[in-house]
Amino acid sequence: MKVELLMTMGCHLCEDAEIIVRRALPQAVIEHVDIAESDVEVARYGTRIPVLRVNGKELDWPFSLLDVRSAVS
């Protein structure tokens, strides 16, 4: 399974989010999407990151292990 983690470099909340995703979905491949590379993505996600995209859903921070697991089922 592949998931996307929208983040920026140096974001401590993004690091926390990645830990939760790895615990919830240990087999998942996490693609890191640095929103700082796109003005459009900064405008859309700048105040929402970290954001997890999985199965066509977006989970804004804060999310929990249960939230992540529910998103994939």
Predicted model as a PDB file, atoms N, CA, C, CB and O in Angstrom, pLDDT in the B-factor column:
MODEL        1                                                                  
ATOM      1  N   MET A   1       0.845  -1.178   0.000  1.00 92.00           N  
ATOM      2  CA  MET A   1       0.000   0.000   0.000  1.00 92.00           C  
ATOM      3  C   MET A   1       0.887   1.237   0.000  1.00 92.00           C  
ATOM      4  CB  MET A   1      -0.959   0.000   1.218  1.00 92.00           C  
ATOM      5  O   MET A   1       1.914   1.290   0.676  1.00 92.00           O  
ATOM      6  N   LYS A   2       0.466   2.223  -0.770  1.00 96.00           N  
ATOM      7  CA  LYS A   2       1.192   3.490  -0.838  1.00 96.00           C  
ATOM      8  C   LYS A   2       0.322   4.597  -0.255  1.00 96.00           C  
ATOM      9  CB  LYS A   2       1.600   3.824  -2.303  1.00 96.00           C  
ATOM     10  O   LYS A   2      -0.871   4.686  -0.547  1.00 96.00           O  
ATOM     11  N   VAL A   3       0.933   5.433   0.568  1.00 98.00           N  
ATOM     12  CA  VAL A   3       0.248   6.598   1.128  1.00 98.00           C  
ATOM     13  C   VAL A   3       1.130   7.811   0.894  1.00 98.00           C  
ATOM     14  CB  VAL A   3      -0.064   6.410   2.656  1.00 98.00           C  
ATOM     15  O   VAL A   3       2.340   7.682   0.706  1.00 98.00           O  
ATOM     16  N   GLU A   4       0.526   8.979   0.905  1.00 97.00           N  
ATOM     17  CA  GLU A   4       1.277  10.219   0.739  1.00 97.00           C  
ATOM     18  C   GLU A   4       1.175  11.036   2.015  1.00 97.00           C  
ATOM     19  CB  GLU A   4       0.756  11.031  -0.478  1.00 97.00           C  
ATOM     20  O   GLU A   4       0.096  11.189   2.589  1.00 97.00           O  
ATOM     21  N   LEU A   5       2.314  11.557   2.449  1.00 98.00           N  
ATOM     22  CA  LEU A   5       2.354  12.437   3.611  1.00 98.00           C  
ATOM     23  C   LEU A   5       2.782  13.812   3.122  1.00 98.00           C  
ATOM     24  CB  LEU A   5       3.328  11.892   4.723  1.00 98.00           C  
ATOM     25  O   LEU A   5       3.934  14.020   2.741  1.00 98.00           O  
ATOM     26  N   LEU A   6       1.833  14.751   3.137  1.00 98.00           N  
ATOM     27  CA  LEU A   6       2.121  16.117   2.728  1.00 98.00           C  
ATOM     28  C   LEU A   6       2.747  16.829   3.902  1.00 98.00           C  
ATOM     29  CB  LEU A   6       0.842  16.855   2.241  1.00 98.00           C  
ATOM     30  O   LEU A   6       2.204  16.827   5.007  1.00 98.00           O  
ATOM     31  N   MET A   7       3.908  17.446   3.657  1.00 97.00           N  
ATOM     32  CA  MET A   7       4.693  17.998   4.748  1.00 97.00           C  
ATOM     33  C   MET A   7       5.634  19.069   4.233  1.00 97.00           C  
ATOM     34  CB  MET A   7       5.477  16.900   5.458  1.00 97.00           C  
ATOM     35  O   MET A   7       5.638  19.395   3.046  1.00 97.00           O  
ATOM     36  N   THR A   8       6.428  19.612   5.138  1.00 96.00           N  
ATOM     37  CA  THR A   8       7.541  20.483   4.780  1.00 96.00           C  
ATOM     38  C   THR A   8       8.755  20.004   5.565  1.00 96.00           C  
ATOM     39  CB  THR A   8       7.218  21.998   5.080  1.00 96.00           C  
ATOM     40  O   THR A   8       8.617  19.397   6.627  1.00 96.00           O  
ATOM     41  N   MET A   9       9.922  20.276   5.046  1.00 92.00           N  
ATOM     42  CA  MET A   9      11.149  19.872   5.719  1.00 92.00           C  
ATOM     43  C   MET A   9      11.267  20.611   7.054  1.00 92.00           C  
ATOM     44  CB  MET A   9      12.387  20.151   4.823  1.00 92.00           C  
ATOM     45  O   MET A   9      10.959  21.800   7.141  1.00 92.00           O  
ATOM     46  N   GLY A  10      11.710  19.903   8.081  1.00 92.00           N  
ATOM     47  CA  GLY A  10      11.903  20.515   9.389  1.00 92.00           C  
ATOM     48  C   GLY A  10      10.640  20.661  10.215  1.00 92.00           C  
ATOM     49  O   GLY A  10      10.666  21.281  11.278  1.00 92.00           O  
ATOM     50  N   CYS A  11       9.544  20.105   9.748  1.00 94.00           N  
ATOM     51  CA  CYS A  11       8.258  20.203  10.465  1.00 94.00           C  
ATOM     52  C   CYS A  11       8.193  19.094  11.518  1.00 94.00           C  
ATOM     53  CB  CYS A  11       7.040  20.096   9.468  1.00 94.00           C  
ATOM     54  O   CYS A  11       8.098  17.916  11.175  1.00 94.00           O  
ATOM     55  N   HIS A  12       8.243  19.473  12.802  1.00 95.00           N  
ATOM     56  CA  HIS A  12       8.229  18.451  13.847  1.00 95.00           C  
ATOM     57  C   HIS A  12       6.890  17.720  13.925  1.00 95.00           C  
ATOM     58  CB  HIS A  12       8.545  19.081  15.190  1.00 95.00           C  
ATOM     59  O   HIS A  12       6.857  16.544  14.285  1.00 95.00           O  
ATOM     60  N   LEU A  13       5.800  18.384  13.599  1.00 97.00           N  
ATOM     61  CA  LEU A  13       4.502  17.707  13.576  1.00 97.00           C  
ATOM     62  C   LEU A  13       4.459  16.658  12.474  1.00 97.00           C  
ATOM     63  CB  LEU A  13       3.368  18.722  13.382  1.00 97.00           C  
ATOM     64  O   LEU A  13       3.830  15.610  12.618  1.00 97.00           O  
ATOM     65  N   CYS A  14       5.142  16.959  11.366  1.00 97.00           N  
ATOM     66  CA  CYS A  14       5.198  16.013  10.253  1.00 97.00           C  
ATOM     67  C   CYS A  14       5.964  14.762  10.661  1.00 97.00           C  
ATOM     68  CB  CYS A  14       5.852  16.662   9.019  1.00 97.00           C  
ATOM     69  O   CYS A  14       5.602  13.652  10.273  1.00 97.00           O  
ATOM     70  N   GLU A  15       7.007  14.941  11.432  1.00 96.00           N  
ATOM     71  CA  GLU A  15       7.769  13.795  11.948  1.00 96.00           C  
ATOM     72  C   GLU A  15       6.889  12.959  12.875  1.00 96.00           C  
ATOM     73  CB  GLU A  15       9.045  14.272  12.699  1.00 96.00           C  
ATOM     74  O   GLU A  15       6.918  11.730  12.816  1.00 96.00           O  
ATOM     75  N   ASP A  16       6.114  13.612  13.723  1.00 97.00           N  
ATOM     76  CA  ASP A  16       5.190  12.899  14.615  1.00 97.00           C  
ATOM     77  C   ASP A  16       4.146  12.137  13.804  1.00 97.00           C  
ATOM     78  CB  ASP A  16       4.497  13.885  15.582  1.00 97.00           C  
ATOM     79  O   ASP A  16       3.815  10.996  14.125  1.00 97.00           O  
ATOM     80  N   ALA A  17       3.632  12.771  12.757  1.00 98.00           N  
ATOM     81  CA  ALA A  17       2.626  12.132  11.904  1.00 98.00           C  
ATOM     82  C   ALA A  17       3.203  10.896  11.226  1.00 98.00           C  
ATOM     83  CB  ALA A  17       2.105  13.122  10.847  1.00 98.00           C  
ATOM     84  O   ALA A  17       2.527   9.872  11.124  1.00 98.00           O  
ATOM     85  N   GLU A  18       4.440  10.983  10.766  1.00 97.00           N  
ATOM     86  CA  GLU A  18       5.056   9.830  10.109  1.00 97.00           C  
ATOM     87  C   GLU A  18       5.186   8.653  11.079  1.00 97.00           C  
ATOM     88  CB  GLU A  18       6.439  10.210   9.546  1.00 97.00           C  
ATOM     89  O   GLU A  18       4.975   7.505  10.690  1.00 97.00           O  
ATOM     90  N   ILE A  19       5.525   8.928  12.316  1.00 98.00           N  
ATOM     91  CA  ILE A  19       5.623   7.864  13.320  1.00 98.00           C  
ATOM     92  C   ILE A  19       4.276   7.164  13.482  1.00 98.00           C  
ATOM     93  CB  ILE A  19       6.100   8.435  14.677  1.00 98.00           C  
ATOM     94  O   ILE A  19       4.214   5.937  13.549  1.00 98.00           O  
ATOM     95  N   ILE A  20       3.212   7.936  13.545  1.00 98.00           N  
ATOM     96  CA  ILE A  20       1.868   7.358  13.692  1.00 98.00           C  
ATOM     97  C   ILE A  20       1.516   6.515  12.472  1.00 98.00           C  
ATOM     98  CB  ILE A  20       0.812   8.472  13.893  1.00 98.00           C  
ATOM     99  O   ILE A  20       0.990   5.410  12.610  1.00 98.00           O  
ATOM    100  N   VAL A  21       1.801   7.029  11.287  1.00 98.00           N  
ATOM    101  CA  VAL A  21       1.488   6.282  10.064  1.00 98.00           C  
ATOM    102  C   VAL A  21       2.274   4.974  10.028  1.00 98.00           C  
ATOM    103  CB  VAL A  21       1.802   7.133   8.807  1.00 98.00           C  
ATOM    104  O   VAL A  21       1.720   3.930   9.685  1.00 98.00           O  
ATOM    105  N   ARG A  22       3.552   5.020  10.377  1.00 98.00           N  
ATOM    106  CA  ARG A  22       4.382   3.799  10.375  1.00 98.00           C  
ATOM    107  C   ARG A  22       3.874   2.772  11.391  1.00 98.00           C  
ATOM    108  CB  ARG A  22       5.850   4.152  10.684  1.00 98.00           C  
ATOM    109  O   ARG A  22       3.949   1.569  11.137  1.00 98.00           O  
ATOM    110  N   ARG A  23       3.368   3.222  12.514  1.00 98.00           N  
ATOM    111  CA  ARG A  23       2.811   2.302  13.512  1.00 98.00           C  
ATOM    112  C   ARG A  23       1.474   1.726  13.046  1.00 98.00           C  
ATOM    113  CB  ARG A  23       2.634   3.020  14.861  1.00 98.00           C  
ATOM    114  O   ARG A  23       1.196   0.542  13.237  1.00 98.00           O  
ATOM    115  N   ALA A  24       0.661   2.568  12.441  1.00 97.00           N  
ATOM    116  CA  ALA A  24      -0.666   2.133  12.006  1.00 97.00           C  
ATOM    117  C   ALA A  24      -0.599   1.236  10.775  1.00 97.00           C  
ATOM    118  CB  ALA A  24      -1.541   3.341  11.713  1.00 97.00           C  
ATOM    119  O   ALA A  24      -1.377   0.292  10.638  1.00 97.00           O  
ATOM    120  N   LEU A  25       0.344   1.546   9.877  1.00 97.00           N  
ATOM    121  CA  LEU A  25       0.454   0.833   8.608  1.00 97.00           C  
ATOM    122  C   LEU A  25       1.907   0.428   8.355  1.00 97.00           C  
ATOM    123  CB  LEU A  25      -0.076   1.705   7.446  1.00 97.00           C  
ATOM    124  O   LEU A  25       2.560   0.999   7.482  1.00 97.00           O  
ATOM    125  N   PRO A  26       2.415  -0.536   9.098  1.00 97.00           N  
ATOM    126  CA  PRO A  26       3.845  -0.854   8.990  1.00 97.00           C  
ATOM    127  C   PRO A  26       4.280  -1.320   7.607  1.00 97.00           C  
ATOM    128  CB  PRO A  26       4.195  -1.907   9.984  1.00 97.00           C  
ATOM    129  O   PRO A  26       5.457  -1.196   7.268  1.00 97.00           O  
ATOM    130  N   GLN A  27       3.369  -1.850   6.800  1.00 96.00           N  
ATOM    131  CA  GLN A  27       3.734  -2.322   5.465  1.00 96.00           C  
ATOM    132  C   GLN A  27       3.651  -1.224   4.408  1.00 96.00           C  
ATOM    133  CB  GLN A  27       2.843  -3.472   5.068  1.00 96.00           C  
ATOM    134  O   GLN A  27       4.093  -1.424   3.276  1.00 96.00           O  
ATOM    135  N   ALA A  28       3.104  -0.097   4.753  1.00 96.00           N  
ATOM    136  CA  ALA A  28       2.865   0.974   3.775  1.00 96.00           C  
ATOM    137  C   ALA A  28       4.169   1.611   3.306  1.00 96.00           C  
ATOM    138  CB  ALA A  28       1.955   2.046   4.376  1.00 96.00           C  
ATOM    139  O   ALA A  28       5.141   1.727   4.053  1.00 96.00           O  
ATOM    140  N   VAL A  29       4.150   2.014   2.055  1.00 98.00           N  
ATOM    141  CA  VAL A  29       5.222   2.827   1.491  1.00 98.00           C  
ATOM    142  C   VAL A  29       4.758   4.271   1.625  1.00 98.00           C  
ATOM    143  CB  VAL A  29       5.544   2.440  -0.025  1.00 98.00           C  
ATOM    144  O   VAL A  29       3.710   4.645   1.097  1.00 98.00           O  
ATOM    145  N   ILE A  30       5.537   5.077   2.328  1.00 98.00           N  
ATOM    146  CA  ILE A  30       5.166   6.471   2.547  1.00 98.00           C  
ATOM    147  C   ILE A  30       5.904   7.342   1.548  1.00 98.00           C  
ATOM    148  CB  ILE A  30       5.480   6.913   3.998  1.00 98.00           C  
ATOM    149  O   ILE A  30       7.134   7.381   1.523  1.00 98.00           O  
ATOM    150  N   GLU A  31       5.130   8.042   0.721  1.00 97.00           N  
ATOM    151  CA  GLU A  31       5.714   9.008  -0.207  1.00 97.00           C  
ATOM    152  C   GLU A  31       5.617  10.380   0.451  1.00 97.00           C  
ATOM    153  CB  GLU A  31       4.986   8.985  -1.611  1.00 97.00           C  
ATOM    154  O   GLU A  31       4.522  10.847   0.766  1.00 97.00           O  
ATOM    155  N   HIS A  32       6.749  11.015   0.654  1.00 97.00           N  
ATOM    156  CA  HIS A  32       6.778  12.347   1.254  1.00 97.00           C  
ATOM    157  C   HIS A  32       6.591  13.382   0.152  1.00 97.00           C  
ATOM    158  CB  HIS A  32       8.112  12.591   2.028  1.00 97.00           C  
ATOM    159  O   HIS A  32       7.326  13.397  -0.835  1.00 97.00           O  
ATOM    160  N   VAL A  33       5.602  14.241   0.335  1.00 96.00           N  
ATOM    161  CA  VAL A  33       5.320  15.302  -0.628  1.00 96.00           C  
ATOM    162  C   VAL A  33       5.599  16.628   0.065  1.00 96.00           C  
ATOM    163  CB  VAL A  33       3.835  15.230  -1.159  1.00 96.00           C  
ATOM    164  O   VAL A  33       4.853  17.045   0.951  1.00 96.00           O  
ATOM    165  N   ASP A  34       6.672  17.284  -0.342  1.00 97.00           N  
ATOM    166  CA  ASP A  34       7.045  18.569   0.255  1.00 97.00           C  
ATOM    167  C   ASP A  34       6.231  19.665  -0.428  1.00 97.00           C  
ATOM    168  CB  ASP A  34       8.589  18.841   0.117  1.00 97.00           C  
ATOM    169  O   ASP A  34       6.474  20.001  -1.587  1.00 97.00           O  
ATOM    170  N   ILE A  35       5.274  20.210   0.294  1.00 97.00           N  
ATOM    171  CA  ILE A  35       4.385  21.205  -0.314  1.00 97.00           C  
ATOM    172  C   ILE A  35       5.093  22.518  -0.602  1.00 97.00           C  
ATOM    173  CB  ILE A  35       3.200  21.462   0.588  1.00 97.00           C  
ATOM    174  O   ILE A  35       4.587  23.330  -1.377  1.00 97.00           O  
ATOM    175  N   ALA A  36       6.255  22.743   0.005  1.00 95.00           N  
ATOM    176  CA  ALA A  36       6.979  24.003  -0.188  1.00 95.00           C  
ATOM    177  C   ALA A  36       7.438  24.187  -1.628  1.00 95.00           C  
ATOM    178  CB  ALA A  36       8.181  24.064   0.742  1.00 95.00           C  
ATOM    179  O   ALA A  36       7.809  25.291  -2.028  1.00 95.00           O  
ATOM    180  N   GLU A  37       7.416  23.115  -2.406  1.00 90.00           N  
ATOM    181  CA  GLU A  37       7.851  23.183  -3.796  1.00 90.00           C  
ATOM    182  C   GLU A  37       6.774  23.717  -4.730  1.00 90.00           C  
ATOM    183  CB  GLU A  37       8.283  21.824  -4.258  1.00 90.00           C  
ATOM    184  O   GLU A  37       7.034  23.917  -5.916  1.00 90.00           O  
ATOM    185  N   SER A  38       5.576  23.951  -4.217  1.00 95.00           N  
ATOM    186  CA  SER A  38       4.467  24.397  -5.057  1.00 95.00           C  
ATOM    187  C   SER A  38       3.654  25.476  -4.341  1.00 95.00           C  
ATOM    188  CB  SER A  38       3.562  23.206  -5.437  1.00 95.00           C  
ATOM    189  O   SER A  38       3.131  25.244  -3.252  1.00 95.00           O  
ATOM    190  N   ASP A  39       3.552  26.642  -4.951  1.00 96.00           N  
ATOM    191  CA  ASP A  39       2.737  27.715  -4.371  1.00 96.00           C  
ATOM    192  C   ASP A  39       1.284  27.297  -4.227  1.00 96.00           C  
ATOM    193  CB  ASP A  39       2.828  28.972  -5.228  1.00 96.00           C  
ATOM    194  O   ASP A  39       0.613  27.685  -3.270  1.00 96.00           O  
ATOM    195  N   VAL A  40       0.798  26.511  -5.171  1.00 96.00           N  
ATOM    196  CA  VAL A  40      -0.585  26.049  -5.123  1.00 96.00           C  
ATOM    197  C   VAL A  40      -0.798  25.148  -3.903  1.00 96.00           C  
ATOM    198  CB  VAL A  40      -0.953  25.296  -6.425  1.00 96.00           C  
ATOM    199  O   VAL A  40      -1.784  25.290  -3.180  1.00 96.00           O  
ATOM    200  N   GLU A  41       0.141  24.218  -3.684  1.00 96.00           N  
ATOM    201  CA  GLU A  41       0.000  23.322  -2.536  1.00 96.00           C  
ATOM    202  C   GLU A  41       0.200  24.057  -1.216  1.00 96.00           C  
ATOM    203  CB  GLU A  41       0.993  22.175  -2.641  1.00 96.00           C  
ATOM    204  O   GLU A  41      -0.448  23.719  -0.226  1.00 96.00           O  
ATOM    205  N   VAL A  42       1.075  25.045  -1.180  1.00 96.00           N  
ATOM    206  CA  VAL A  42       1.243  25.847   0.042  1.00 96.00           C  
ATOM    207  C   VAL A  42      -0.065  26.560   0.358  1.00 96.00           C  
ATOM    208  CB  VAL A  42       2.406  26.879  -0.116  1.00 96.00           C  
ATOM    209  O   VAL A  42      -0.496  26.587   1.510  1.00 96.00           O  
ATOM    210  N   ALA A  43      -0.699  27.139  -0.661  1.00 97.00           N  
ATOM    211  CA  ALA A  43      -1.968  27.833  -0.443  1.00 97.00           C  
ATOM    212  C   ALA A  43      -3.052  26.870   0.043  1.00 97.00           C  
ATOM    213  CB  ALA A  43      -2.421  28.527  -1.733  1.00 97.00           C  
ATOM    214  O   ALA A  43      -3.869  27.226   0.892  1.00 97.00           O  
ATOM    215  N   ARG A  44      -3.058  25.659  -0.495  1.00 96.00           N  
ATOM    216  CA  ARG A  44      -4.105  24.697  -0.148  1.00 96.00           C  
ATOM    217  C   ARG A  44      -3.853  23.991   1.189  1.00 96.00           C  
ATOM    218  CB  ARG A  44      -4.228  23.666  -1.246  1.00 96.00           C  
ATOM    219  O   ARG A  44      -4.786  23.768   1.960  1.00 96.00           O  
ATOM    220  N   TYR A  45      -2.603  23.644   1.459  1.00 96.00           N  
ATOM    221  CA  TYR A  45      -2.299  22.802   2.612  1.00 96.00           C  
ATOM    222  C   TYR A  45      -1.466  23.477   3.703  1.00 96.00           C  
ATOM    223  CB  TYR A  45      -1.587  21.591   2.149  1.00 96.00           C  
ATOM    224  O   TYR A  45      -1.247  22.882   4.758  1.00 96.00           O  
ATOM    225  N   GLY A  46      -1.005  24.684   3.476  1.00 93.00           N  
ATOM    226  CA  GLY A  46      -0.058  25.333   4.374  1.00 93.00           C  
ATOM    227  C   GLY A  46      -0.452  25.355   5.839  1.00 93.00           C  
ATOM    228  O   GLY A  46       0.403  25.199   6.711  1.00 93.00           O  
ATOM    229  N   THR A  47      -1.728  25.545   6.124  1.00 94.00           N  
ATOM    230  CA  THR A  47      -2.172  25.584   7.530  1.00 94.00           C  
ATOM    231  C   THR A  47      -2.712  24.239   8.003  1.00 94.00           C  
ATOM    232  CB  THR A  47      -3.245  26.654   7.713  1.00 94.00           C  
ATOM    233  O   THR A  47      -3.125  24.100   9.155  1.00 94.00           O  
ATOM    234  N   ARG A  48      -2.707  23.243   7.106  1.00 95.00           N  
ATOM    235  CA  ARG A  48      -3.293  21.943   7.443  1.00 95.00           C  
ATOM    236  C   ARG A  48      -2.258  20.850   7.676  1.00 95.00           C  
ATOM    237  CB  ARG A  48      -4.224  21.513   6.351  1.00 95.00           C  
ATOM    238  O   ARG A  48      -2.589  19.803   8.234  1.00 95.00           O  
ATOM    239  N   ILE A  49      -1.013  21.071   7.262  1.00 96.00           N  
ATOM    240  CA  ILE A  49      -0.027  19.987   7.324  1.00 96.00           C  
ATOM    241  C   ILE A  49       0.320  19.633   8.759  1.00 96.00           C  
ATOM    242  CB  ILE A  49       1.240  20.376   6.567  1.00 96.00           C  
ATOM    243  O   ILE A  49       0.243  20.475   9.654  1.00 96.00           O  
ATOM    244  N   PRO A  50       0.696  18.404   8.967  1.00 98.00           N  
ATOM    245  CA  PRO A  50       0.803  17.332   7.995  1.00 98.00           C  
ATOM    246  C   PRO A  50      -0.568  16.799   7.588  1.00 98.00           C  
ATOM    247  CB  PRO A  50       1.653  16.209   8.553  1.00 98.00           C  
ATOM    248  O   PRO A  50      -1.510  16.775   8.379  1.00 98.00           O  
ATOM    249  N   VAL A  51      -0.647  16.378   6.343  1.00 98.00           N  
ATOM    250  CA  VAL A  51      -1.866  15.796   5.793  1.00 98.00           C  
ATOM    251  C   VAL A  51      -1.505  14.432   5.229  1.00 98.00           C  
ATOM    252  CB  VAL A  51      -2.508  16.720   4.694  1.00 98.00           C  
ATOM    253  O   VAL A  51      -0.519  14.290   4.506  1.00 98.00           O  
ATOM    254  N   LEU A  52      -2.302  13.437   5.562  1.00 98.00           N  
ATOM    255  CA  LEU A  52      -2.111  12.098   5.029  1.00 98.00           C  
ATOM    256  C   LEU A  52      -3.151  11.859   3.945  1.00 98.00           C  
ATOM    257  CB  LEU A  52      -2.212  11.023   6.151  1.00 98.00           C  
ATOM    258  O   LEU A  52      -4.350  12.027   4.171  1.00 98.00           O  
ATOM    259  N   ARG A  53      -2.679  11.463   2.760  1.00 97.00           N  
ATOM    260  CA  ARG A  53      -3.591  11.077   1.682  1.00 97.00           C  
ATOM    261  C   ARG A  53      -3.518   9.563   1.517  1.00 97.00           C  
ATOM    262  CB  ARG A  53      -3.235  11.810   0.338  1.00 97.00           C  
ATOM    263  O   ARG A  53      -2.455   8.987   1.288  1.00 97.00           O  
ATOM    264  N   VAL A  54      -4.686   8.943   1.641  1.00 95.00           N  
ATOM    265  CA  VAL A  54      -4.767   7.488   1.525  1.00 95.00           C  
ATOM    266  C   VAL A  54      -6.137   7.107   0.986  1.00 95.00           C  
ATOM    267  CB  VAL A  54      -4.503   6.799   2.893  1.00 95.00           C  
ATOM    268  O   VAL A  54      -7.159   7.589   1.474  1.00 95.00           O  
ATOM    269  N   ASN A  55      -6.156   6.248  -0.015  1.00 90.00           N  
ATOM    270  CA  ASN A  55      -7.421   5.775  -0.605  1.00 90.00           C  
ATOM    271  C   ASN A  55      -8.356   6.911  -0.998  1.00 90.00           C  
ATOM    272  CB  ASN A  55      -8.133   4.860   0.368  1.00 90.00           C  
ATOM    273  O   ASN A  55      -9.568   6.811  -0.808  1.00 90.00           O  
ATOM    274  N   GLY A  56      -7.808   7.977  -1.539  1.00 90.00           N  
ATOM    275  CA  GLY A  56      -8.623   9.103  -1.983  1.00 90.00           C  
ATOM    276  C   GLY A  56      -9.133   9.997  -0.863  1.00 90.00           C  
ATOM    277  O   GLY A  56      -9.912  10.919  -1.109  1.00 90.00           O  
ATOM    278  N   LYS A  57      -8.701   9.732   0.359  1.00 94.00           N  
ATOM    279  CA  LYS A  57      -9.116  10.537   1.507  1.00 94.00           C  
ATOM    280  C   LYS A  57      -7.939  11.367   1.994  1.00 94.00           C  
ATOM    281  CB  LYS A  57      -9.661   9.640   2.650  1.00 94.00           C  
ATOM    282  O   LYS A  57      -6.782  10.992   1.807  1.00 94.00           O  
ATOM    283  N   GLU A  58      -8.240  12.481   2.609  1.00 96.00           N  
ATOM    284  CA  GLU A  58      -7.221  13.319   3.227  1.00 96.00           C  
ATOM    285  C   GLU A  58      -7.515  13.442   4.716  1.00 96.00           C  
ATOM    286  CB  GLU A  58      -7.167  14.719   2.557  1.00 96.00           C  
ATOM    287  O   GLU A  58      -8.624  13.786   5.123  1.00 96.00           O  
ATOM    288  N   LEU A  59      -6.493  13.151   5.517  1.00 97.00           N  
ATOM    289  CA  LEU A  59      -6.603  13.301   6.971  1.00 97.00           C  
ATOM    290  C   LEU A  59      -5.718  14.453   7.397  1.00 97.00           C  
ATOM    291  CB  LEU A  59      -6.206  11.986   7.718  1.00 97.00           C  
ATOM    292  O   LEU A  59      -4.500  14.410   7.223  1.00 97.00           O  
ATOM    293  N   ASP A  60      -6.327  15.477   7.953  1.00 97.00           N  
ATOM    294  CA  ASP A  60      -5.569  16.613   8.483  1.00 97.00           C  
ATOM    295  C   ASP A  60      -5.066  16.281   9.880  1.00 97.00           C  
ATOM    296  CB  ASP A  60      -6.438  17.900   8.509  1.00 97.00           C  
ATOM    297  O   ASP A  60      -5.673  15.497  10.610  1.00 97.00           O  
ATOM    298  N   TRP A  61      -3.955  16.890  10.230  1.00 97.00           N  
ATOM    299  CA  TRP A  61      -3.408  16.758  11.576  1.00 97.00           C  
ATOM    300  C   TRP A  61      -4.289  17.506  12.548  1.00 97.00           C  
ATOM    301  CB  TRP A  61      -1.959  17.280  11.645  1.00 97.00           C  
ATOM    302  O   TRP A  61      -4.760  18.587  12.195  1.00 97.00           O  
ATOM    303  N   PRO A  62      -4.545  17.020  13.732  1.00 97.00           N  
ATOM    304  CA  PRO A  62      -4.001  15.794  14.296  1.00 97.00           C  
ATOM    305  C   PRO A  62      -4.838  14.580  13.908  1.00 97.00           C  
ATOM    306  CB  PRO A  62      -3.915  15.905  15.808  1.00 97.00           C  
ATOM    307  O   PRO A  62      -6.066  14.646  13.866  1.00 97.00           O  
ATOM    308  N   PHE A  63      -4.160  13.477  13.627  1.00 97.00           N  
ATOM    309  CA  PHE A  63      -4.845  12.207  13.415  1.00 97.00           C  
ATOM    310  C   PHE A  63      -4.190  11.143  14.288  1.00 97.00           C  
ATOM    311  CB  PHE A  63      -4.810  11.793  11.913  1.00 97.00           C  
ATOM    312  O   PHE A  63      -3.042  11.271  14.714  1.00 97.00           O  
ATOM    313  N   SER A  64      -4.957  10.097  14.535  1.00 97.00           N  
ATOM    314  CA  SER A  64      -4.518   9.038  15.448  1.00 97.00           C  
ATOM    315  C   SER A  64      -4.285   7.733  14.690  1.00 97.00           C  
ATOM    316  CB  SER A  64      -5.555   8.824  16.566  1.00 97.00           C  
ATOM    317  O   SER A  64      -4.568   7.632  13.496  1.00 97.00           O  
ATOM    318  N   LEU A  65      -3.766   6.745  15.403  1.00 96.00           N  
ATOM    319  CA  LEU A  65      -3.621   5.407  14.822  1.00 96.00           C  
ATOM    320  C   LEU A  65      -4.958   4.910  14.292  1.00 96.00           C  
ATOM    321  CB  LEU A  65      -3.061   4.418  15.862  1.00 96.00           C  
ATOM    322  O   LEU A  65      -5.035   4.377  13.185  1.00 96.00           O  
ATOM    323  N   LEU A  66      -6.003   5.084  15.079  1.00 97.00           N  
ATOM    324  CA  LEU A  66      -7.330   4.626  14.679  1.00 97.00           C  
ATOM    325  C   LEU A  66      -7.814   5.364  13.435  1.00 97.00           C  
ATOM    326  CB  LEU A  66      -8.327   4.817  15.824  1.00 97.00           C  
ATOM    327  O   LEU A  66      -8.403   4.750  12.546  1.00 97.00           O  
ATOM    328  N   ASP A  67      -7.573   6.667  13.360  1.00 97.00           N  
ATOM    329  CA  ASP A  67      -7.970   7.439  12.173  1.00 97.00           C  
ATOM    330  C   ASP A  67      -7.307   6.889  10.916  1.00 97.00           C  
ATOM    331  CB  ASP A  67      -7.609   8.924  12.351  1.00 97.00           C  
ATOM    332  O   ASP A  67      -7.951   6.728   9.880  1.00 97.00           O  
ATOM    333  N   VAL A  68      -6.006   6.603  11.022  1.00 97.00           N  
ATOM    334  CA  VAL A  68      -5.247   6.102   9.869  1.00 97.00           C  
ATOM    335  C   VAL A  68      -5.759   4.730   9.480  1.00 97.00           C  
ATOM    336  CB  VAL A  68      -3.731   6.044  10.180  1.00 97.00           C  
ATOM    337  O   VAL A  68      -5.982   4.467   8.299  1.00 97.00           O  
ATOM    338  N   ARG A  69      -5.945   3.867  10.436  1.00 96.00           N  
ATOM    339  CA  ARG A  69      -6.437   2.516  10.133  1.00 96.00           C  
ATOM    340  C   ARG A  69      -7.834   2.554   9.548  1.00 96.00           C  
ATOM    341  CB  ARG A  69      -6.427   1.649  11.387  1.00 96.00           C  
ATOM    342  O   ARG A  69      -8.150   1.764   8.658  1.00 96.00           O  
ATOM    343  N   SER A  70      -8.673   3.447  10.025  1.00 95.00           N  
ATOM    344  CA  SER A  70     -10.034   3.574   9.498  1.00 95.00           C  
ATOM    345  C   SER A  70     -10.024   4.071   8.055  1.00 95.00           C  
ATOM    346  CB  SER A  70     -10.859   4.526  10.374  1.00 95.00           C  
ATOM    347  O   SER A  70     -10.876   3.683   7.255  1.00 95.00           O  
ATOM    348  N   ALA A  71      -9.075   4.916   7.727  1.00 94.00           N  
ATOM    349  CA  ALA A  71      -8.994   5.478   6.386  1.00 94.00           C  
ATOM    350  C   ALA A  71      -8.662   4.411   5.336  1.00 94.00           C  
ATOM    351  CB  ALA A  71      -7.950   6.585   6.351  1.00 94.00           C  
ATOM    352  O   ALA A  71      -9.036   4.553   4.172  1.00 94.00           O  
ATOM    353  N   VAL A  72      -7.975   3.361   5.734  1.00 92.00           N  
ATOM    354  CA  VAL A  72      -7.608   2.321   4.778  1.00 92.00           C  
ATOM    355  C   VAL A  72      -8.622   1.196   4.688  1.00 92.00           C  
ATOM    356  CB  VAL A  72      -6.279   1.754   5.139  1.00 92.00           C  
ATOM    357  O   VAL A  72      -8.529   0.356   3.792  1.00 92.00           O  
ATOM    358  N   SER A  73      -9.569   1.161   5.579  1.00 86.00           N  
ATOM    359  CA  SER A  73     -10.539   0.064   5.546  1.00 86.00           C  
ATOM    360  C   SER A  73     -11.796   0.436   4.776  1.00 86.00           C  
ATOM    361  CB  SER A  73     -10.911  -0.349   6.958  1.00 86.00           C  
ATOM    362  O   SER A  73     -12.711  -0.378   4.656  1.00 86.00           O  
TER     363      SER A  73                                                      
ENDMDL                                                                          
END                                                                             
